[in-house]
C-alpha cells in the first residue's frame, strides 16, 4: 500500500505537517505578521477616509493631500510587505523540517477554500478600486500648482512667489513646463526624481539655474494659447523714470513696439514675431549655459535658402556650443517667473505715492534700504522700516522723523513688500539675479536683442544682422 500523500487542501495530514492555509495563518500571527496586518488596515482605512474627504470637498488642505496620496498608500503597501516577510522568517525558523513541498491545490468542493477564494477576490477588487482612485487623485495632485511650488518650499519659494503675481498666475505650472501627453509627463517625473534627491541631500544649486535646459518647445506649450500668426501690429509702451534730484517730475518716454505677426494686407510676417513665424526657421549656437553669448546663427527663409552668420573669433566647437531652434522663450525668457527691477519698483512707488515724493531723499534712501544685505528674510522684516527711519533721521533729524513717522512707516511697508517679493538670501536670489532678454537694458551683460543684433554677426558675403532701433520699435 502506497504512502498517503499530504493533503494540501485544508485538512490536517496524518504525518502532522501543517497545511498551506495553516502555515499562512500561523505566520500571520507572529509579531511581524500582526504588525503588517494592523499597519495595512490602519493605513488603508485612513487612505479611504482621506480619499472620500478630498472627493467630497470636506478636506481642502493641500498638505493633507500629501498624506492621503503619498504617506498612507505607502504605509499600506509597506504593511503588506511585512506579511510575506513574516511567512519567510517563520518558515526559516520554526518550519524548517515541517513544511509541505507539494503544490498548492484549490478545491472548490471545500467550503473553506471557497470562502478563502471569495474573500481574496473581494479584497482584490476593493484594493484595486481604492488604489486606482488614489493613483488618479495623486496624478492630479502632482499636477497642481501647490505641488510644484510649495512642497519644496525653501527651494521653490522664489519662483512660486513670482509666479503667483505674474500674468500667467491663472495658468497651471504643468501647462508650460509639461504640456499635454504622456511622454513629457513621464520625462518631467523622471527629472523630478533627480530634483527630489537634490532637495533631500541639499545638493541643489543656489540660485536655481536658468534657463531650464530641457524645457518643452514653446510650439507645444506657449502656442497653445498665443498665436504668432495673429497680427498684433504696434503696441505703445511707456517708461516712467524719476531721479534723486527730482522726485516730483518724472521723465516719461513712449515707444511703439513693432510686435507684428502676419500682416493681412501684405500676407507676410513682419515685426518682432517674425522670428517665430511658421515659414522662417532661426537657429543659433549658444556658447554658454545662460545663452548670453551667441556664436553662429542660421536663418532659413521661405524660399528654402539658409544664411549662416558667424562671429569672428567665436567657434562653438572650442567653447562647447549647443545649437537651438529659436522660439518664444528665447526672448520672453521670464514669461511667468517675473522678478521686479529695483529702479522700476522705487519709481513706481513715487508715481503711485506709496513713497511720498515730497520727502527729500526718499528715493535714494529707498535704494539703500532695498540693497542692504540682510541675513534672512526674517531679519529684513525686522529691519527695513527701522532702516528707512534711521536714514531719514540722519538726513533730516529726529524731529522730522517724529513729525512724519506715519508717512515714513507706510513708505517702509511698501519697501518691505517689494523686498519680500524679490529677494531670498538663503537661495542667493537678489536684485538682478534673473534678467530678461526681451529688450536691451542689460546689453553689457549679454542679455537681450543685441546678442544677435550687433552688426558683428555676418555671412561669408559680408551681410550683417542689423542693430538698427527701428527694426523693433519707433524712435522715442
C-alpha positions as CSV (number, residue, x, y, z in Angstrom):
1,X,0.0,0.0,0.0
2,X,1.5,3.4,-1.1
3,X,2.2,6.1,1.5
4,X,-0.6,8.6,1.9
5,X,0.3,12.0,0.3
6,X,-0.2,15.0,2.4
7,X,-3.5,16.8,1.9
8,X,-2.8,20.4,0.8
9,X,-6.5,21.3,0.6
10,X,-7.1,22.4,4.1
11,X,-7.3,19.2,6.2
12,X,-4.6,18.2,8.7
13,X,-2.5,15.4,7.1
14,X,-1.7,12.3,9.1
15,X,2.0,12.9,9.1
16,X,1.4,16.0,11.3
17,X,2.7,18.6,8.8
18,X,0.8,21.8,8.6
19,X,-1.2,22.6,5.5
20,X,-0.5,25.8,3.5
21,X,-3.6,27.5,5.0
22,X,-2.4,26.8,8.5
23,X,1.2,27.9,7.7
24,X,-0.1,31.2,6.4
25,X,-2.4,31.6,9.4
26,X,0.4,30.8,11.9
27,X,2.8,33.1,10.1
28,X,0.4,36.0,10.2
29,X,0.1,35.6,13.9
30,X,3.7,36.3,14.5
31,X,4.7,39.8,15.7
32,X,5.9,40.8,12.3
33,X,2.7,39.4,10.6
34,X,0.4,41.0,13.1
35,X,2.2,44.3,12.7
36,X,1.9,44.1,8.9
37,X,-1.9,43.3,9.1
38,X,-2.6,46.0,11.6
39,X,-0.5,48.7,9.8
40,X,-2.0,47.9,6.4
41,X,-5.5,48.0,7.9
42,X,-5.0,51.4,9.6
43,X,-3.3,53.0,6.5
44,X,-5.8,51.6,4.1
45,X,-8.7,52.9,6.2
46,X,-7.1,56.3,6.5
47,X,-6.5,56.3,2.8
48,X,-10.2,55.6,2.1
49,X,-11.3,58.3,4.5
50,X,-8.9,60.8,3.1
51,X,-9.9,60.0,-0.4
52,X,-13.6,60.5,0.4
53,X,-12.7,63.8,2.1
54,X,-10.9,65.1,-0.9
55,X,-13.6,63.9,-3.4
56,X,-16.4,65.4,-1.4
57,X,-14.5,68.6,-0.7
58,X,-14.5,68.2,3.1
59,X,-10.7,68.3,3.1
60,X,-9.1,71.1,1.2
61,X,-5.7,71.5,2.9
62,X,-3.0,70.7,0.2
63,X,-0.7,69.3,2.9
64,X,-3.4,66.7,3.8
65,X,-3.2,65.6,0.1
66,X,0.4,64.7,0.6
67,X,-0.5,62.4,3.5
68,X,-3.6,60.9,1.7
69,X,-2.0,60.2,-1.6
70,X,1.6,59.5,-0.6
71,X,2.1,58.6,3.1
72,X,-1.0,56.4,3.7
73,X,-0.8,54.4,0.5
74,X,3.0,53.9,1.0
75,X,2.2,52.7,4.5
76,X,-0.4,50.3,3.3
77,X,2.0,48.8,0.8
78,X,4.7,48.6,3.4
79,X,2.4,46.7,5.7
80,X,1.5,44.2,3.0
81,X,5.2,43.5,2.5
82,X,5.5,42.6,6.2
83,X,3.1,39.7,5.7
84,X,5.2,37.7,3.3
85,X,8.3,38.6,5.3
86,X,6.7,37.1,8.4
87,X,5.9,33.9,6.4
88,X,9.5,33.8,5.2
89,X,11.1,34.2,8.6
90,X,8.7,31.7,10.3
91,X,9.4,29.1,7.7
92,X,13.1,29.6,8.2
93,X,13.0,29.4,12.0
94,X,10.0,27.2,13.0
95,X,9.1,25.1,10.0
96,X,12.5,24.2,8.6
97,X,11.7,20.4,8.9
98,X,7.9,20.6,8.8
99,X,6.9,22.3,5.5
100,X,4.9,20.7,2.8
101,X,6.7,20.8,-0.5
102,X,3.8,19.9,-2.8
103,X,1.8,22.3,-5.0
104,X,-1.0,24.3,-3.5
105,X,-4.3,22.9,-4.6
106,X,-7.6,24.7,-4.5
107,X,-10.7,22.6,-4.3
108,X,-14.0,24.5,-4.8
109,X,-15.8,21.5,-3.3
110,X,-14.4,22.5,0.1
111,X,-16.3,25.3,1.9
112,X,-13.1,26.7,3.5
113,X,-11.4,27.0,0.1
114,X,-14.5,28.7,-1.5
115,X,-14.6,31.2,1.3
116,X,-10.8,31.9,1.0
117,X,-11.1,32.5,-2.8
118,X,-14.2,34.7,-2.5
119,X,-12.5,36.7,0.3
120,X,-9.4,37.1,-1.8
121,X,-11.3,38.3,-4.9
122,X,-13.4,40.7,-2.9
123,X,-10.4,42.2,-1.2
124,X,-8.6,42.4,-4.5
125,X,-11.4,44.3,-6.2
126,X,-11.7,46.7,-3.2
127,X,-7.9,47.3,-3.2
128,X,-7.8,47.8,-7.0
129,X,-10.7,50.2,-6.9
130,X,-9.3,52.2,-4.0
131,X,-5.8,52.4,-5.2
132,X,-7.0,53.3,-8.7
133,X,-8.8,56.3,-7.3
134,X,-5.7,57.1,-5.2
135,X,-3.5,57.0,-8.3
136,X,-6.0,59.1,-10.2
137,X,-6.2,61.8,-7.5
138,X,-2.5,61.6,-6.8
139,X,-1.9,62.2,-10.5
140,X,-4.0,65.4,-10.4
141,X,-2.3,66.4,-7.1
142,X,1.2,66.1,-8.7
143,X,-0.1,68.3,-11.5
144,X,-1.3,71.1,-9.1
145,X,0.5,74.4,-8.7
146,X,0.8,73.8,-4.9
147,X,2.7,70.6,-5.5
148,X,5.0,72.3,-8.0
149,X,5.7,75.4,-5.9
150,X,5.1,74.7,-2.2
151,X,6.2,71.1,-1.5
152,X,9.9,72.0,-1.7
153,X,9.2,75.4,0.0
154,X,12.7,76.7,0.5
155,X,14.0,75.8,-2.9
156,X,10.9,76.9,-5.0
157,X,9.6,79.7,-2.9
158,X,11.2,82.4,-5.1
159,X,9.8,81.0,-8.3
160,X,6.4,80.2,-6.8
161,X,6.1,83.8,-5.3
162,X,7.0,85.4,-8.7
163,X,4.6,83.0,-10.5
164,X,1.6,83.9,-8.2
165,X,1.8,87.6,-9.2
166,X,2.7,87.1,-12.9
167,X,0.5,87.5,-16.0
168,X,0.2,83.7,-16.1
169,X,-0.8,83.2,-12.5
170,X,-4.1,81.6,-13.6
171,X,-2.2,79.2,-15.9
172,X,-1.2,75.9,-14.3
173,X,2.6,75.2,-13.9
174,X,2.3,72.0,-15.9
175,X,0.7,73.7,-18.8
176,X,4.0,75.4,-19.6
177,X,6.5,73.0,-18.0
178,X,5.0,69.7,-19.2
179,X,2.1,70.3,-21.6
180,X,-0.3,67.6,-22.8
181,X,0.6,64.0,-23.5
182,X,2.1,61.1,-21.5
183,X,5.7,61.4,-23.0
184,X,6.5,64.7,-21.4
185,X,4.7,63.8,-18.2
186,X,7.0,60.8,-17.8
187,X,10.1,62.9,-18.6
188,X,9.1,65.5,-16.1
189,X,8.5,63.0,-13.3
190,X,11.8,61.2,-14.0
191,X,13.6,64.5,-13.9
192,X,11.7,65.3,-10.7
193,X,13.3,62.3,-9.0
194,X,16.7,63.9,-9.5
195,X,15.4,67.1,-8.1
196,X,13.9,65.4,-5.1
197,X,17.3,63.8,-4.4
198,X,18.9,67.2,-4.6
199,X,16.4,68.6,-2.1
200,X,16.9,65.7,0.3
201,X,20.7,65.8,0.3
202,X,20.9,69.6,-0.1
203,X,22.9,69.4,-3.3
204,X,20.6,71.8,-5.2
205,X,22.1,75.0,-6.8
206,X,21.6,78.4,-5.2
207,X,20.1,80.2,-7.1
208,X,18.3,77.8,-9.3
209,X,20.0,77.8,-12.7
210,X,18.2,79.5,-15.6
211,X,17.2,78.9,-18.3
212,X,15.7,75.4,-17.8
213,X,17.8,73.2,-20.1
214,X,15.2,70.6,-21.1
215,X,12.1,72.7,-21.3
216,X,9.5,71.6,-23.8
217,X,9.5,73.6,-27.0
218,X,7.2,76.7,-27.0
219,X,5.4,75.4,-30.0
220,X,3.9,72.7,-27.8
221,X,3.1,74.9,-24.8
222,X,3.0,78.7,-25.3
223,X,1.4,78.5,-28.8
224,X,-1.5,76.5,-27.4
225,X,-2.8,80.0,-26.3
226,X,-0.6,82.5,-28.0
227,X,-0.9,82.7,-31.8
228,X,2.2,84.1,-33.7
229,X,0.1,84.1,-36.9
230,X,-2.2,86.7,-35.3
231,X,-1.3,90.2,-36.4
232,X,-0.8,92.5,-33.4
233,X,0.6,95.5,-35.2
234,X,2.2,98.0,-32.8
235,X,2.0,98.4,-29.1
236,X,2.8,101.5,-27.1
237,X,4.9,101.0,-24.0
238,X,5.6,103.8,-21.5
239,X,8.7,104.2,-19.3
240,X,8.5,106.5,-16.3
241,X,11.7,107.4,-14.6
242,X,12.5,109.7,-11.7
243,X,15.8,110.9,-10.4
244,X,17.3,111.6,-7.0
245,X,17.3,115.3,-7.8
246,X,13.7,115.5,-8.9
247,X,11.2,113.1,-7.2
248,X,8.1,115.0,-8.4
249,X,8.6,115.4,-12.2
250,X,9.4,112.1,-14.0
251,X,10.9,111.7,-17.4
252,X,8.3,109.9,-19.5
253,X,9.2,108.0,-22.6
254,X,6.8,106.3,-25.0
255,X,7.9,103.9,-27.7
256,X,5.9,102.0,-30.2
257,X,6.9,98.3,-30.3
258,X,6.6,96.5,-33.6
259,X,5.0,93.3,-32.3
260,X,4.0,92.4,-35.8
261,X,2.8,88.9,-37.0
262,X,1.2,88.1,-40.3
263,X,0.1,91.3,-41.8
264,X,-3.3,90.7,-43.5
265,X,-2.7,93.4,-46.1
266,X,0.6,92.0,-47.3
267,X,0.2,88.4,-46.2
268,X,3.7,88.4,-44.9
269,X,5.3,88.2,-41.4
270,X,6.8,91.4,-40.0
271,X,7.9,92.9,-36.7
272,X,9.4,91.1,-33.7
273,X,7.2,88.0,-34.1
274,X,8.9,87.4,-37.5
275,X,11.5,85.3,-35.6
276,X,8.9,82.6,-34.8
277,X,6.9,82.7,-38.0
278,X,5.9,79.3,-39.5
279,X,7.9,79.8,-42.7
280,X,11.1,81.1,-41.1
281,X,13.5,79.0,-39.0
282,X,16.1,80.7,-36.9
283,X,18.8,78.5,-35.2
284,X,21.6,79.7,-33.1
285,X,24.7,78.3,-31.4
286,X,24.8,79.2,-27.7
287,X,28.4,79.4,-26.3
288,X,27.3,79.4,-22.6
289,X,24.6,77.9,-20.4
290,X,22.8,81.2,-20.0
291,X,22.5,81.8,-23.7
292,X,24.1,85.2,-23.5
293,X,26.9,84.5,-25.9
294,X,25.9,83.6,-29.4
295,X,28.2,82.0,-31.9
296,X,26.8,81.1,-35.3
297,X,23.3,81.8,-36.5
298,X,21.4,80.1,-39.2
299,X,18.3,81.7,-40.8
300,X,16.2,79.5,-43.2
301,X,13.9,81.6,-45.3
302,X,10.6,80.7,-47.0
303,X,12.5,80.2,-50.3
304,X,14.5,77.5,-48.6
305,X,17.7,79.4,-48.7
306,X,19.7,79.2,-45.5
307,X,22.0,82.1,-44.4
308,X,24.7,81.5,-41.8
309,X,26.1,84.3,-39.8
310,X,29.2,83.9,-37.7
311,X,31.2,86.0,-35.3
312,X,34.9,86.4,-35.7
313,X,36.8,84.6,-33.0
314,X,33.8,82.6,-31.7
315,X,33.5,78.9,-32.5
316,X,31.1,76.5,-31.0
317,X,33.4,73.6,-31.2
318,X,36.0,75.1,-29.0
319,X,33.5,76.5,-26.5
320,X,31.1,73.6,-26.3
321,X,28.4,75.5,-28.2
322,X,24.9,74.0,-28.4
323,X,22.5,74.5,-31.3
324,X,19.0,75.6,-30.5
325,X,15.9,76.5,-32.7
326,X,14.6,79.9,-31.6
327,X,11.2,80.1,-30.1
328,X,9.2,82.3,-27.7
329,X,11.3,81.6,-24.7
330,X,14.5,82.9,-26.3
331,X,13.2,86.5,-25.9
332,X,10.5,86.0,-23.2
333,X,12.8,84.0,-21.0
334,X,10.9,85.1,-17.8
335,X,7.3,84.9,-19.1
336,X,5.9,83.8,-15.7
337,X,8.6,83.9,-13.0
338,X,9.0,87.7,-13.4
339,X,11.1,89.5,-10.9
340,X,10.9,93.2,-10.5
341,X,13.6,95.6,-11.4
342,X,14.9,97.7,-8.5
343,X,14.7,101.1,-10.1
344,X,11.2,100.4,-11.6
345,X,9.8,99.5,-8.2
346,X,11.2,102.5,-6.5
347,X,10.0,104.8,-9.3
348,X,6.6,103.1,-9.2
349,X,6.4,103.8,-5.5
350,X,7.0,107.5,-6.2
351,X,4.5,107.6,-9.0
352,X,1.8,105.8,-7.0
353,X,2.6,107.9,-3.9
354,X,3.3,104.8,-1.9
355,X,6.6,106.5,-1.4
356,X,6.0,110.1,-0.5
357,X,7.8,112.1,-3.3
358,X,7.7,115.3,-1.2
359,X,10.1,113.8,1.4
360,X,13.5,114.8,0.2
361,X,16.0,112.0,-0.3
362,X,13.4,109.2,0.0
363,X,14.3,107.8,-3.4
364,X,18.0,107.5,-2.6
365,X,17.3,106.1,0.8
366,X,14.9,103.5,-0.7
367,X,17.7,102.2,-2.8
368,X,19.9,101.9,0.2
369,X,17.2,100.1,2.2
370,X,16.5,97.6,-0.6
371,X,20.1,96.9,-1.5
372,X,21.2,96.4,2.1
373,X,22.3,92.8,2.7
374,X,20.1,91.2,5.3
375,X,21.0,87.8,6.7
376,X,17.5,86.4,6.1
377,X,14.0,87.5,5.1
378,X,13.0,87.4,8.8
379,X,15.8,89.9,9.5
380,X,14.6,92.1,6.6
381,X,11.1,92.1,8.1
382,X,12.5,93.4,11.4
383,X,14.9,96.0,10.0
384,X,13.6,97.5,6.7
385,X,11.2,100.0,8.2
386,X,13.6,100.9,11.0
387,X,16.5,101.3,8.5
388,X,14.4,103.8,6.5
389,X,13.6,105.8,9.6
390,X,17.3,105.8,10.6
391,X,18.4,107.0,7.2
392,X,15.8,109.8,7.2
393,X,16.9,110.8,10.7
394,X,20.5,111.1,9.5
395,X,19.3,113.3,6.6
396,X,16.7,115.5,8.3
397,X,17.0,114.9,12.1
398,X,14.9,113.2,14.7
399,X,12.2,115.9,14.8
400,X,11.5,115.4,11.1
401,X,11.1,111.7,11.6
402,X,8.8,112.1,14.6
403,X,6.6,114.6,12.6
404,X,6.4,112.3,9.5
405,X,6.5,109.0,11.3
406,X,3.3,107.5,9.9
407,X,4.2,108.5,6.3
408,X,7.6,107.0,6.6
409,X,6.3,103.8,8.2
410,X,3.8,103.5,5.3
411,X,6.7,104.0,2.8
412,X,8.8,101.4,4.7
413,X,5.9,98.9,4.5
414,X,5.9,99.4,0.7
415,X,9.7,98.8,0.6
416,X,9.2,95.7,2.7
417,X,6.6,94.2,0.4
418,X,8.9,95.0,-2.6
419,X,11.8,93.2,-0.9
420,X,9.7,90.2,0.1
421,X,8.6,89.8,-3.5
422,X,12.1,89.7,-4.9
423,X,14.8,88.8,-2.5
424,X,15.7,85.4,-0.8
425,X,19.1,85.5,0.8
426,X,19.1,81.7,1.6
427,X,18.6,81.0,-2.2
428,X,21.0,83.8,-3.2
429,X,18.2,85.5,-5.2
430,X,18.6,89.2,-5.2
431,X,18.0,92.2,-7.5
432,X,19.1,91.3,-11.0
433,X,19.7,87.6,-10.4
434,X,17.3,86.7,-13.1
435,X,17.5,89.0,-16.1
436,X,15.2,89.2,-19.2
437,X,16.1,89.0,-22.9
438,X,13.1,91.0,-24.1
439,X,14.8,94.3,-24.6
440,X,18.4,95.5,-24.2
441,X,18.6,97.1,-20.8
442,X,21.3,94.5,-19.8
443,X,23.2,94.6,-23.1
444,X,26.5,95.0,-21.4
445,X,26.0,91.6,-19.7
446,X,24.9,89.8,-22.9
447,X,21.2,89.8,-22.3
448,X,18.6,90.9,-24.9
449,X,18.3,91.6,-28.6
450,X,21.9,92.7,-29.1
451,X,23.1,89.1,-28.5
452,X,22.4,88.7,-32.2
453,X,21.6,92.2,-33.4
454,X,25.1,93.5,-33.0
455,X,26.2,94.4,-36.5
456,X,29.1,91.9,-36.0
457,X,27.5,88.6,-36.9
458,X,27.9,88.4,-40.7
459,X,27.7,86.0,-43.6
460,X,30.6,85.0,-45.8
461,X,29.5,87.8,-48.2
462,X,29.6,90.5,-45.5
463,X,25.8,90.7,-44.8
464,X,25.3,91.5,-41.1
465,X,22.4,91.3,-38.6
466,X,21.4,95.0,-38.2
467,X,21.3,96.7,-34.8
468,X,19.0,99.5,-36.1
469,X,16.5,100.5,-33.5
470,X,13.6,100.9,-35.9
471,X,13.6,97.1,-36.6
472,X,11.8,96.6,-33.3
473,X,10.3,100.0,-32.3
474,X,9.9,103.5,-33.4
475,X,12.3,106.0,-32.0
476,X,11.1,107.6,-28.8
